[in-house]
Amino acid sequence: MLKPSDTWKWYYDETNKSLMLDLGLDMVFSVNLPEKLLINSAFQENQFSVDDASSYHKFKQQVDSLPLSEPRKAELSLNSVAARRFHKPVQPKSWFFSCQGGDFTPREGEIVHLRNCFSEGHFMVVEVGESASICVSVSLRDFSLTESKSLKFGEPIKVMHDRFAKANIHTTIETYAMVG
């Protein structure tokens, strides 16, 4: 299991045109945020902060209930931390999603349901705004936004709250027999 450390460092890699997280021991994580969505401070070296570690634990706790492998859970959690910290303020792209009505305000880390005429799926809220929030796709299958545009696993998008619905996630519990 990946444990946050105060030795981790965020930096922008010019060669790969990607925000990276140096995890030490020759391990580097490449963040999935496009360059155009990064705030200015993402292009400087930054320490993995106490707030980052707190967010990582909150997001990791939420994704632990999802049917994902441990490496995918860590990937989703790290991409969520990066989106929370380095995502540039943008306008919501709610037109890609169907209105689900109601007066629903999500909490940070909450898993929500979004849908449109092409797809439906679960997303994790990584930054809550007054009327819209940034969320990331938690499905390994692409979420189709249009016939030609889709969101991949862990990709962020900002969406108005009236598009969110509470997620009903059923996890599979596997039973193992002890053999002696």
Summary of the structure (lengths in Angstrom):
residues: 180
radius of gyration: 16.9
end to end distance: 27.8
largest distance: 58.9
contacts: 491
relative contact order: 0.16
helix: 24%
strand: 28%
